[in-house]
Amino acid sequence: MAMLIILVLSLLITVQGNEDSFSNICKRGDETCEKRVVNVEEFGAIGDGVSDDTKAFISAWKAACSRPKSVFLVPKRSTYLVNATMFAGPCAGRLTVKIDGTIVAPSDPKHWNAKFGRMWLGFSNLTGVLFKGKGVIDGSGSKWWAASCKRNRTNPCVGAPTALTLEKSSNIRFRDLTIRNSQQIHFAISHSNSVRVTNAVITAPGNSPNTDGIHITQSTNVFLKKCSIATGDDCISIVSGSSNIKMKLIYCGPGHGISIGSLGKNNASDFVHNIALNGAFMRNTTNGLRIKSWQGGSGYAQAIKFENVIMEDVQNPIIIDQFYCDSFKPCANQTSAVQISDITYLNIFGTTTSNFATKFACSDTVPCKNILMANIVLVKKNGTAETFCNSANGFAFGFIDPPADCLSCSDLYGLRSPTNLMHQIK
């Protein structure tokens, strides 16, 4: 009998130990638990910022992913060193990823595990997952930037990792996350649908090369709201295959502004449509609202709307560039180009540091079509700002400063001043 009691107690202890690893949070007596917290420290994570916690994160992920209503928890007040890792689904329903601590990448490119290519933290094949928390994702990018050919042409041009990648996923929400000092792009959304990002804070030094804030490719129905982005490249970049992208209340600066493109590189056929920005403040950026494509490409960028934007000391506030060439060598002249059409600029105010507040550098063979401008006031603090226009057509109505003479002027809707325009444009 004693042996039987000992055996039963041993089994109970084993079961209890397994349950503790999931840290059930529910009231005593509940038949089911609403959420099961899977803490990375319970799977061996040290959290001292030096020990490699990659295996612990992988084990915790497998446990959380396999059970419905789980919380994958990175606890606060600790720093976890994690190497390149893919957190793959599909997962059981209603998974939450809660990052309250700090996750750091290996700082030395020589120690980089290239198993997942140019991804550091990758999340793939997920549905209905919530990412949240007050923690930090830190790419430790300074040595990567120093080794970049953008910093020094004697360095080899080698791609660096993206800090956080979401791919092949749907119905995903990100809330309150901070990403900083990425090796290259901070946050990439790729081949995904229905993604909502709110209150994201993304930071890197203004001279950190290729550190785009949020990069969207081959994705649809993405909504970015109340995001603050200060990096060394585009605050937001939207490239081929993306549609139905909405941005609202975006702070950008320093950086290269909000960009559609680049498109058409290496004679590619690229497509972007239904992009809308409503409400942004841009400070000390090299560009404001930019659409950029390479010569020789094809496809289109259409149905793009920028409205209610304030700019402070922006070098190129409004720019369409169909002659984009991010190369150490001059790009060859080519006649084909990505078609850019149905572009709207409404209620854009601020200051520029360059002579040209507005630039429409469009292809002679594939002109920019149906550009609409209304209520634009962009001034140079010391001097007079102008508009540069090549092969662009459309309409300008209301109050436009500097004037866009290449566009047909119209007093459509009887709009004659910024004040009237603000009340009448919707």
Stockholm file with secondary structure:
# STOCKHOLM 1.0

chainA/1-426         MAMLIILVLSLLITVQGNEDSFSNICKRGDETCEKRVVNVEEFGAIGDGVSDDTKAFISAWKAACSRPKSVFLVPKRSTYLVNATMFAGPCAGRLTVKIDGTIVAPSDPKHWNAKFGRMWLGFSNLTGVLFKGKGVIDGSGSKWWAASCKRNRTNPCVGAPTALTLEKSSNIRFRDLTIRNSQQIHFAISHSNSVRVTNAVITAPGNSPNTDGIHITQSTNVFLKKCSIATGDDCISIVSGSSNIKMKLIYCGPGHGISIGSLGKNNASDFVHNIALNGAFMRNTTNGLRIKSWQGGSGYAQAIKFENVIMEDVQNPIIIDQFYCDSFKPCANQTSAVQISDITYLNIFGTTTSNFATKFACSDTVPCKNILMANIVLVKKNGTAETFCNSANGFAFGFIDPPADCLSCSDLYGLRSPTNLMHQIK
#=GR chainA/1-426 SS CHHHHHHHHHHHHHHHHHHHTTCEESCTTCSSCSEEEEEGGGGTCCCEEEEECHHHHHHHHHHHHHSTTEEEEECTTCEEECCSEEEECCCCSSCEEEECSEEECCSCGGGCCGGGTTEEEEEESCBSCEEECSCEEECCCHHHHHTCTTTCTTSCCCCCCEEEEEESCEEEEEESCEEESCSSCSEEEESCEEEEEESCEEECCTTCTTCCSEEEESCEEEEEEEEEEECSSCSEEECTTEEEEEEEEEEECSBSCEEEEEECGGGCEEEEEEEEEEEEEEESBSEEEEEEECTTCEEEEEEEEEEEEEEEEESEEEEEETTCCCSSSCCCCCSCCCEEEEEEEEEEEEEESSSEEEEEECCSSSCEEEEEEEEEEEEETTSCCEEEEESEEEEEEEEEESCCTTSEEECGGGCCSHHHHHHHCC
#=GC SS_cons         CHHHHHHHHHHHHHHHHHHHTTCEESCTTCSSCSEEEEEGGGGTCCCEEEEECHHHHHHHHHHHHHSTTEEEEECTTCEEECCSEEEECCCCSSCEEEECSEEECCSCGGGCCGGGTTEEEEEESCBSCEEECSCEEECCCHHHHHTCTTTCTTSCCCCCCEEEEEESCEEEEEESCEEESCSSCSEEEESCEEEEEESCEEECCTTCTTCCSEEEESCEEEEEEEEEEECSSCSEEECTTEEEEEEEEEEECSBSCEEEEEECGGGCEEEEEEEEEEEEEEESBSEEEEEEECTTCEEEEEEEEEEEEEEEEESEEEEEETTCCCSSSCCCCCSCCCEEEEEEEEEEEEEESSSEEEEEECCSSSCEEEEEEEEEEEEETTSCCEEEEESEEEEEEEEEESCCTTSEEECGGGCCSHHHHHHHCC
//
